[in-house]
Amino acid sequence: MPTLALLTQHAKQAALESALAEAGYTVETVHGYDTDTLGTFTGEVARRGTQLDAAATKAKLATQLSGQRYGLGSEGSFGPDPHVGLTAWASEVLAWWDADEKRLVYSVVQGPETNYDQTTANTWDEALAFAKSAGFERHGVIVGRPTEPHFSKACDNWCQLEKHVRGALAHGPVWLETDMRAHRNPTRMAMIGRCAEQLSQLLRTPCPACHSTGFGEVSPIYGAVCEACGEPSSALKAKATTCAVCGHVEQEVLRLTVPPSRCDYCNP
Protein backbone atom coordinates (compact mmCIF):
# COMPACT_ATOMS: atom_id res chain seq x y z
CA MET A 1 0.00 0.00 0.00
CA PRO A 2 1.24 3.55 -0.69
CA THR A 3 2.23 5.59 2.35
CA LEU A 4 0.32 8.72 3.34
CA ALA A 5 2.48 11.05 5.43
CA LEU A 6 0.55 12.80 8.22
CA LEU A 7 1.86 15.93 9.91
CA THR A 8 0.50 15.99 13.47
CA GLN A 9 1.70 16.25 17.05
CA HIS A 10 -1.73 15.54 18.54
CA ALA A 11 -2.15 11.81 17.76
CA LYS A 12 -4.71 12.29 14.97
CA GLN A 13 -3.53 9.10 13.27
CA ALA A 14 -5.77 7.12 15.65
CA ALA A 15 -8.85 8.60 13.95
CA LEU A 16 -7.52 8.24 10.41
CA GLU A 17 -5.77 4.92 9.94
CA SER A 18 -8.76 2.60 9.61
CA ALA A 19 -10.71 4.69 7.08
CA LEU A 20 -7.70 5.45 4.90
CA ALA A 21 -6.63 1.81 4.89
CA GLU A 22 -9.90 1.16 3.04
CA ALA A 23 -8.66 3.56 0.34
CA GLY A 24 -5.39 1.65 0.16
CA TYR A 25 -3.10 3.88 2.24
CA THR A 26 -0.83 3.27 5.21
CA VAL A 27 -0.65 6.35 7.45
CA GLU A 28 2.85 7.37 8.57
CA THR A 29 3.13 10.07 11.24
CA VAL A 30 5.74 12.75 10.58
CA HIS A 31 7.51 13.80 13.77
CA GLY A 32 9.85 16.65 14.61
CA TYR A 33 7.77 19.58 13.36
CA ASP A 34 5.91 21.88 15.75
CA THR A 35 2.52 22.35 14.08
CA ASP A 36 1.65 24.99 16.71
CA THR A 37 3.86 27.35 14.69
CA LEU A 38 1.10 27.24 12.05
CA GLY A 39 -1.58 28.41 14.50
CA THR A 40 -3.09 27.60 17.89
CA PHE A 41 -6.68 27.58 19.13
CA THR A 42 -5.71 29.66 22.16
CA GLY A 43 -4.22 32.45 20.07
CA GLU A 44 -0.49 32.35 20.85
CA VAL A 45 0.04 31.98 17.09
CA ALA A 46 -2.57 33.23 14.60
CA ARG A 47 -3.44 30.93 11.71
CA ARG A 48 -2.35 32.32 8.36
CA GLY A 49 -4.88 31.98 5.56
CA THR A 50 -8.07 29.94 5.57
CA GLN A 51 -8.81 26.59 7.18
CA LEU A 52 -8.33 24.95 3.77
CA ASP A 53 -5.00 26.75 3.34
CA ALA A 54 -3.76 25.50 6.71
CA ALA A 55 -4.70 21.88 5.98
CA ALA A 56 -3.02 22.07 2.56
CA THR A 57 0.14 23.57 4.06
CA LYS A 58 0.39 20.70 6.53
CA ALA A 59 -0.15 18.11 3.79
CA LYS A 60 2.58 19.64 1.61
CA LEU A 61 4.97 19.91 4.55
CA ALA A 62 4.33 16.24 5.34
CA THR A 63 5.60 15.20 1.91
CA GLN A 64 8.60 17.51 2.11
CA LEU A 65 9.65 16.25 5.54
CA SER A 66 9.00 12.57 4.87
CA GLY A 67 9.99 12.25 1.23
CA GLN A 68 6.69 10.51 0.51
CA ARG A 69 4.58 11.23 -2.56
CA TYR A 70 1.31 11.60 -0.63
CA GLY A 71 0.68 13.91 2.31
CA LEU A 72 -2.23 14.53 4.67
CA GLY A 73 -3.04 17.67 6.62
CA SER A 74 -5.78 18.24 9.19
CA GLU A 75 -7.23 21.52 10.43
CA GLY A 76 -10.16 22.21 12.74
CA SER A 77 -12.16 25.37 13.29
CA PHE A 78 -14.76 26.19 15.95
CA GLY A 79 -17.25 28.95 16.60
CA PRO A 80 -20.98 29.79 16.57
CA ASP A 81 -23.23 27.89 14.18
CA PRO A 82 -23.60 29.57 10.76
CA HIS A 83 -27.41 29.47 10.83
CA VAL A 84 -28.54 31.43 13.88
CA GLY A 85 -25.31 31.71 15.86
CA LEU A 86 -26.76 30.31 19.07
CA THR A 87 -24.95 26.97 19.37
CA ALA A 88 -21.37 25.81 18.99
CA TRP A 89 -20.25 24.55 15.59
CA ALA A 90 -17.29 22.45 14.48
CA SER A 91 -15.62 22.25 11.07
CA GLU A 92 -12.96 19.68 10.17
CA VAL A 93 -10.87 19.68 7.00
CA LEU A 94 -8.55 16.99 5.69
CA ALA A 95 -6.30 17.82 2.73
CA TRP A 96 -4.77 15.00 0.64
CA TRP A 97 -1.79 16.08 -1.45
CA ASP A 98 -0.12 14.31 -4.37
CA ALA A 99 3.35 15.88 -4.61
CA ASP A 100 4.04 14.34 -8.03
CA GLU A 101 0.86 15.55 -9.72
CA LYS A 102 0.56 18.70 -7.56
CA ARG A 103 -3.05 17.84 -6.78
CA LEU A 104 -5.19 18.47 -3.70
CA VAL A 105 -8.35 16.68 -2.59
CA TYR A 106 -10.30 18.13 0.34
CA SER A 107 -12.74 16.49 2.71
CA VAL A 108 -14.88 18.83 4.84
CA VAL A 109 -17.24 17.80 7.64
CA GLN A 110 -19.22 20.27 9.75
CA GLY A 111 -21.82 20.07 12.48
CA PRO A 112 -22.88 20.81 16.07
CA GLU A 113 -21.10 17.75 17.48
CA THR A 114 -18.63 19.64 19.66
CA ASN A 115 -18.11 20.64 23.28
CA TYR A 116 -16.53 23.96 22.23
CA ASP A 117 -17.20 26.53 24.97
CA GLN A 118 -15.65 29.27 27.15
CA THR A 119 -16.54 31.01 30.37
CA THR A 120 -15.27 33.36 33.05
CA ALA A 121 -15.48 31.75 36.50
CA ASN A 122 -15.65 33.80 39.68
CA THR A 123 -15.67 30.83 42.06
CA TRP A 124 -14.44 27.24 42.13
CA ASP A 125 -18.05 26.04 41.98
CA GLU A 126 -18.55 27.91 38.69
CA ALA A 127 -15.33 26.44 37.32
CA LEU A 128 -16.38 22.98 38.48
CA ALA A 129 -19.74 23.27 36.70
CA PHE A 130 -18.03 24.37 33.48
CA ALA A 131 -15.49 21.54 33.60
CA LYS A 132 -18.23 18.97 34.14
CA SER A 133 -20.25 20.33 31.21
CA ALA A 134 -17.09 20.16 29.04
CA GLY A 135 -16.60 16.48 29.84
CA PHE A 136 -13.47 16.85 31.97
CA GLU A 137 -11.32 14.70 32.64
CA ARG A 138 -11.92 12.85 29.38
CA HIS A 139 -11.89 16.21 27.61
CA GLY A 140 -9.28 18.82 28.40
CA VAL A 141 -9.96 22.23 29.94
CA ILE A 142 -7.58 25.17 29.51
CA VAL A 143 -7.11 27.64 32.36
CA GLY A 144 -6.42 31.29 31.62
CA ARG A 145 -5.25 33.15 28.55
CA PRO A 146 -1.76 32.95 27.00
CA THR A 147 -0.79 36.41 28.33
CA GLU A 148 -1.69 35.49 31.93
CA PRO A 149 0.77 33.95 34.42
CA HIS A 150 -1.63 31.15 35.40
CA PHE A 151 -2.25 30.03 31.78
CA SER A 152 -2.15 26.23 31.54
CA LYS A 153 -3.08 23.48 29.08
CA ALA A 154 -1.66 20.77 31.35
CA CYS A 155 -4.47 20.06 33.85
CA ASP A 156 -5.20 16.35 33.36
CA ASN A 157 -7.15 15.53 36.54
CA TRP A 158 -9.48 17.15 39.04
CA CYS A 159 -6.77 17.67 41.65
CA GLN A 160 -4.58 19.59 39.21
CA LEU A 161 -7.49 21.59 37.85
CA GLU A 162 -8.78 22.64 41.28
CA LYS A 163 -5.31 23.62 42.48
CA HIS A 164 -4.65 25.68 39.36
CA VAL A 165 -8.07 27.37 39.30
CA ARG A 166 -8.02 28.23 43.00
CA GLY A 167 -4.56 29.71 42.59
CA ALA A 168 -5.78 31.85 39.70
CA LEU A 169 -8.96 32.89 41.55
CA ALA A 170 -6.80 34.42 44.28
CA HIS A 171 -6.02 37.16 41.76
CA GLY A 172 -9.52 37.58 40.29
CA PRO A 173 -11.92 35.89 37.85
CA VAL A 174 -10.41 33.13 35.72
CA TRP A 175 -10.96 32.40 32.03
CA LEU A 176 -11.72 28.77 31.14
CA GLU A 177 -12.12 27.14 27.75
CA THR A 178 -12.42 23.69 26.28
CA ASP A 179 -9.19 22.22 24.92
CA MET A 180 -9.81 21.69 21.21
CA ARG A 181 -6.53 19.90 20.48
CA ALA A 182 -7.42 16.48 19.08
CA HIS A 183 -5.55 14.37 21.64
CA ARG A 184 -7.42 16.15 24.46
CA ASN A 185 -10.84 16.12 22.81
CA PRO A 186 -12.40 12.76 21.87
CA THR A 187 -15.52 14.49 20.53
CA ARG A 188 -13.37 16.31 18.01
CA MET A 189 -11.42 13.13 17.26
CA ALA A 190 -14.70 11.42 16.31
CA MET A 191 -15.47 14.17 13.76
CA ILE A 192 -11.96 13.83 12.33
CA GLY A 193 -12.77 10.15 11.90
CA ARG A 194 -15.94 11.03 9.97
CA CYS A 195 -13.92 13.38 7.80
CA ALA A 196 -11.45 10.56 7.11
CA GLU A 197 -14.27 8.23 6.07
CA GLN A 198 -15.50 10.84 3.61
CA LEU A 199 -11.97 11.38 2.26
CA SER A 200 -11.53 7.63 1.87
CA GLN A 201 -14.68 7.52 -0.25
CA LEU A 202 -13.49 10.46 -2.36
CA LEU A 203 -10.14 8.78 -3.02
CA ARG A 204 -11.97 5.70 -4.26
CA THR A 205 -14.35 7.63 -6.54
CA PRO A 206 -13.10 8.39 -10.08
CA CYS A 207 -14.41 11.26 -12.18
CA PRO A 208 -16.73 9.93 -14.94
CA ALA A 209 -15.01 12.22 -17.44
CA CYS A 210 -11.26 12.17 -16.73
CA HIS A 211 -11.12 9.21 -14.31
CA SER A 212 -9.08 11.11 -11.70
CA THR A 213 -9.87 10.05 -8.14
CA GLY A 214 -11.35 12.57 -5.73
CA PHE A 215 -14.62 13.15 -7.57
CA GLY A 216 -17.19 14.30 -5.08
CA GLU A 217 -16.75 17.95 -4.10
CA VAL A 218 -20.39 18.83 -3.47
CA SER A 219 -21.91 22.31 -3.84
CA PRO A 220 -25.54 23.06 -2.89
CA ILE A 221 -27.91 24.63 -5.43
CA TYR A 222 -30.82 26.58 -3.94
CA GLY A 223 -34.02 27.87 -5.51
CA ALA A 224 -36.73 25.19 -5.36
CA VAL A 225 -39.93 26.84 -6.66
CA CYS A 226 -42.97 27.52 -4.47
CA GLU A 227 -45.98 25.37 -5.43
CA ALA A 228 -48.35 28.29 -4.78
CA CYS A 229 -46.76 31.44 -6.20
CA GLY A 230 -44.08 30.01 -8.47
CA GLU A 231 -41.27 32.11 -7.01
CA PRO A 232 -37.87 30.53 -6.25
CA SER A 233 -37.25 29.91 -2.56
CA SER A 234 -34.11 29.58 -0.45
CA ALA A 235 -34.74 25.83 -0.14
CA LEU A 236 -32.20 23.37 -1.49
CA LYS A 237 -33.06 22.30 -5.05
CA ALA A 238 -30.10 20.18 -6.14
CA LYS A 239 -26.49 19.39 -5.41
CA ALA A 240 -23.62 19.61 -7.87
CA THR A 241 -20.68 17.22 -7.74
CA THR A 242 -17.49 18.58 -9.28
CA CYS A 243 -14.12 17.22 -10.40
CA ALA A 244 -11.25 19.39 -9.19
CA VAL A 245 -9.04 18.17 -12.04
CA CYS A 246 -11.09 18.59 -15.23
CA GLY A 247 -14.04 20.64 -13.95
CA HIS A 248 -16.68 18.06 -14.92
CA VAL A 249 -19.97 18.71 -13.07
CA GLU A 250 -22.91 16.41 -12.40
CA GLN A 251 -26.15 17.60 -10.79
CA GLU A 252 -28.56 15.59 -8.67
CA VAL A 253 -32.01 17.14 -8.37
CA LEU A 254 -33.40 16.78 -4.85
CA ARG A 255 -36.67 18.67 -5.29
CA LEU A 256 -38.14 21.06 -7.83
CA THR A 257 -40.91 22.55 -5.69
CA VAL A 258 -41.66 23.30 -2.05
CA PRO A 259 -44.95 23.95 -0.21
CA PRO A 260 -45.95 27.56 0.59
CA SER A 261 -44.80 27.03 4.18
CA ARG A 262 -41.20 26.91 2.86
CA CYS A 263 -41.63 29.93 0.57
CA ASP A 264 -39.86 33.20 1.39
CA TYR A 265 -42.74 35.18 -0.17
CA CYS A 266 -45.82 33.23 0.99
CA ASN A 267 -44.39 32.62 4.46
CA PRO A 268 -41.80 35.37 5.07
C-alpha positions as CSV (number, residue, x, y, z in Angstrom):
1,M,0.0,0.0,0.0
2,P,1.2,3.5,-0.7
3,T,2.2,5.6,2.3
4,L,0.3,8.7,3.3
5,A,2.5,11.1,5.4
6,L,0.5,12.8,8.2
7,L,1.9,15.9,9.9
8,T,0.5,16.0,13.5
9,Q,1.7,16.2,17.1
10,H,-1.7,15.5,18.5
11,A,-2.2,11.8,17.8
12,K,-4.7,12.3,15.0
13,Q,-3.5,9.1,13.3
14,A,-5.8,7.1,15.7
15,A,-8.8,8.6,14.0
16,L,-7.5,8.2,10.4
17,E,-5.8,4.9,9.9
18,S,-8.8,2.6,9.6
19,A,-10.7,4.7,7.1
20,L,-7.7,5.5,4.9
21,A,-6.6,1.8,4.9
22,E,-9.9,1.2,3.0
23,A,-8.7,3.6,0.3
24,G,-5.4,1.6,0.2
25,Y,-3.1,3.9,2.2
26,T,-0.8,3.3,5.2
27,V,-0.6,6.3,7.5
28,E,2.8,7.4,8.6
29,T,3.1,10.1,11.2
30,V,5.7,12.7,10.6
31,H,7.5,13.8,13.8
32,G,9.8,16.6,14.6
33,Y,7.8,19.6,13.4
34,D,5.9,21.9,15.8
35,T,2.5,22.4,14.1
36,D,1.6,25.0,16.7
37,T,3.9,27.3,14.7
38,L,1.1,27.2,12.0
39,G,-1.6,28.4,14.5
40,T,-3.1,27.6,17.9
41,F,-6.7,27.6,19.1
42,T,-5.7,29.7,22.2
43,G,-4.2,32.4,20.1
44,E,-0.5,32.4,20.8
45,V,0.0,32.0,17.1
46,A,-2.6,33.2,14.6
47,R,-3.4,30.9,11.7
48,R,-2.3,32.3,8.4
49,G,-4.9,32.0,5.6
50,T,-8.1,29.9,5.6
51,Q,-8.8,26.6,7.2
52,L,-8.3,25.0,3.8
53,D,-5.0,26.8,3.3
54,A,-3.8,25.5,6.7
55,A,-4.7,21.9,6.0
56,A,-3.0,22.1,2.6
57,T,0.1,23.6,4.1
58,K,0.4,20.7,6.5
59,A,-0.1,18.1,3.8
60,K,2.6,19.6,1.6
61,L,5.0,19.9,4.6
62,A,4.3,16.2,5.3
63,T,5.6,15.2,1.9
64,Q,8.6,17.5,2.1
65,L,9.7,16.3,5.5
66,S,9.0,12.6,4.9
67,G,10.0,12.3,1.2
68,Q,6.7,10.5,0.5
69,R,4.6,11.2,-2.6
70,Y,1.3,11.6,-0.6
71,G,0.7,13.9,2.3
72,L,-2.2,14.5,4.7
73,G,-3.0,17.7,6.6
74,S,-5.8,18.2,9.2
75,E,-7.2,21.5,10.4
76,G,-10.2,22.2,12.7
77,S,-12.2,25.4,13.3
78,F,-14.8,26.2,16.0
79,G,-17.3,29.0,16.6
80,P,-21.0,29.8,16.6
81,D,-23.2,27.9,14.2
82,P,-23.6,29.6,10.8
83,H,-27.4,29.5,10.8
84,V,-28.5,31.4,13.9
85,G,-25.3,31.7,15.9
86,L,-26.8,30.3,19.1
87,T,-25.0,27.0,19.4
88,A,-21.4,25.8,19.0
89,W,-20.3,24.5,15.6
90,A,-17.3,22.4,14.5
91,S,-15.6,22.3,11.1
92,E,-13.0,19.7,10.2
93,V,-10.9,19.7,7.0
94,L,-8.5,17.0,5.7
95,A,-6.3,17.8,2.7
96,W,-4.8,15.0,0.6
97,W,-1.8,16.1,-1.4
98,D,-0.1,14.3,-4.4
99,A,3.3,15.9,-4.6
100,D,4.0,14.3,-8.0
101,E,0.9,15.6,-9.7
102,K,0.6,18.7,-7.6
103,R,-3.0,17.8,-6.8
104,L,-5.2,18.5,-3.7
105,V,-8.3,16.7,-2.6
106,Y,-10.3,18.1,0.3
107,S,-12.7,16.5,2.7
108,V,-14.9,18.8,4.8
109,V,-17.2,17.8,7.6
110,Q,-19.2,20.3,9.8
111,G,-21.8,20.1,12.5
112,P,-22.9,20.8,16.1
113,E,-21.1,17.7,17.5
114,T,-18.6,19.6,19.7
115,N,-18.1,20.6,23.3
116,Y,-16.5,24.0,22.2
117,D,-17.2,26.5,25.0
118,Q,-15.6,29.3,27.1
119,T,-16.5,31.0,30.4
120,T,-15.3,33.4,33.1
121,A,-15.5,31.8,36.5
122,N,-15.6,33.8,39.7
123,T,-15.7,30.8,42.1
124,W,-14.4,27.2,42.1
125,D,-18.1,26.0,42.0
126,E,-18.5,27.9,38.7
127,A,-15.3,26.4,37.3
128,L,-16.4,23.0,38.5
129,A,-19.7,23.3,36.7
130,F,-18.0,24.4,33.5
131,A,-15.5,21.5,33.6
132,K,-18.2,19.0,34.1
133,S,-20.2,20.3,31.2
134,A,-17.1,20.2,29.0
135,G,-16.6,16.5,29.8
136,F,-13.5,16.9,32.0
137,E,-11.3,14.7,32.6
138,R,-11.9,12.9,29.4
139,H,-11.9,16.2,27.6
140,G,-9.3,18.8,28.4
141,V,-10.0,22.2,29.9
142,I,-7.6,25.2,29.5
143,V,-7.1,27.6,32.4
144,G,-6.4,31.3,31.6
145,R,-5.3,33.1,28.5
146,P,-1.8,33.0,27.0
147,T,-0.8,36.4,28.3
148,E,-1.7,35.5,31.9
149,P,0.8,33.9,34.4
150,H,-1.6,31.1,35.4
151,F,-2.3,30.0,31.8
152,S,-2.1,26.2,31.5
153,K,-3.1,23.5,29.1
154,A,-1.7,20.8,31.4
155,C,-4.5,20.1,33.9
156,D,-5.2,16.4,33.4
157,N,-7.1,15.5,36.5
158,W,-9.5,17.1,39.0
159,C,-6.8,17.7,41.6
160,Q,-4.6,19.6,39.2
161,L,-7.5,21.6,37.9
162,E,-8.8,22.6,41.3
163,K,-5.3,23.6,42.5
164,H,-4.7,25.7,39.4
165,V,-8.1,27.4,39.3
166,R,-8.0,28.2,43.0
167,G,-4.6,29.7,42.6
168,A,-5.8,31.9,39.7
169,L,-9.0,32.9,41.5
170,A,-6.8,34.4,44.3
171,H,-6.0,37.2,41.8
172,G,-9.5,37.6,40.3
173,P,-11.9,35.9,37.9
174,V,-10.4,33.1,35.7
175,W,-11.0,32.4,32.0
176,L,-11.7,28.8,31.1
177,E,-12.1,27.1,27.7
178,T,-12.4,23.7,26.3
179,D,-9.2,22.2,24.9
180,M,-9.8,21.7,21.2
181,R,-6.5,19.9,20.5
182,A,-7.4,16.5,19.1
183,H,-5.6,14.4,21.6
184,R,-7.4,16.1,24.5
185,N,-10.8,16.1,22.8
186,P,-12.4,12.8,21.9
187,T,-15.5,14.5,20.5
188,R,-13.4,16.3,18.0
189,M,-11.4,13.1,17.3
190,A,-14.7,11.4,16.3
191,M,-15.5,14.2,13.8
192,I,-12.0,13.8,12.3
193,G,-12.8,10.1,11.9
194,R,-15.9,11.0,10.0
195,C,-13.9,13.4,7.8
196,A,-11.4,10.6,7.1
197,E,-14.3,8.2,6.1
198,Q,-15.5,10.8,3.6
199,L,-12.0,11.4,2.3
200,S,-11.5,7.6,1.9
201,Q,-14.7,7.5,-0.2
202,L,-13.5,10.5,-2.4
203,L,-10.1,8.8,-3.0
204,R,-12.0,5.7,-4.3
205,T,-14.3,7.6,-6.5
206,P,-13.1,8.4,-10.1
207,C,-14.4,11.3,-12.2
208,P,-16.7,9.9,-14.9
209,A,-15.0,12.2,-17.4
210,C,-11.3,12.2,-16.7
211,H,-11.1,9.2,-14.3
212,S,-9.1,11.1,-11.7
213,T,-9.9,10.1,-8.1
214,G,-11.3,12.6,-5.7
215,F,-14.6,13.1,-7.6
216,G,-17.2,14.3,-5.1
217,E,-16.7,17.9,-4.1
218,V,-20.4,18.8,-3.5
219,S,-21.9,22.3,-3.8
220,P,-25.5,23.1,-2.9
221,I,-27.9,24.6,-5.4
222,Y,-30.8,26.6,-3.9
223,G,-34.0,27.9,-5.5
224,A,-36.7,25.2,-5.4
225,V,-39.9,26.8,-6.7
226,C,-43.0,27.5,-4.5
227,E,-46.0,25.4,-5.4
228,A,-48.4,28.3,-4.8
229,C,-46.8,31.4,-6.2
230,G,-44.1,30.0,-8.5
231,E,-41.3,32.1,-7.0
232,P,-37.9,30.5,-6.3
233,S,-37.3,29.9,-2.6
234,S,-34.1,29.6,-0.5
235,A,-34.7,25.8,-0.1
236,L,-32.2,23.4,-1.5
237,K,-33.1,22.3,-5.0
238,A,-30.1,20.2,-6.1
239,K,-26.5,19.4,-5.4
240,A,-23.6,19.6,-7.9
241,T,-20.7,17.2,-7.7
242,T,-17.5,18.6,-9.3
243,C,-14.1,17.2,-10.4
244,A,-11.3,19.4,-9.2
245,V,-9.0,18.2,-12.0
246,C,-11.1,18.6,-15.2
247,G,-14.0,20.6,-14.0
248,H,-16.7,18.1,-14.9
249,V,-20.0,18.7,-13.1
250,E,-22.9,16.4,-12.4
251,Q,-26.1,17.6,-10.8
252,E,-28.6,15.6,-8.7
253,V,-32.0,17.1,-8.4
254,L,-33.4,16.8,-4.8
255,R,-36.7,18.7,-5.3
256,L,-38.1,21.1,-7.8
257,T,-40.9,22.5,-5.7
258,V,-41.7,23.3,-2.1
259,P,-44.9,24.0,-0.2
260,P,-46.0,27.6,0.6
261,S,-44.8,27.0,4.2
262,R,-41.2,26.9,2.9
263,C,-41.6,29.9,0.6
264,D,-39.9,33.2,1.4
265,Y,-42.7,35.2,-0.2
266,C,-45.8,33.2,1.0
267,N,-44.4,32.6,4.5
268,P,-41.8,35.4,5.1
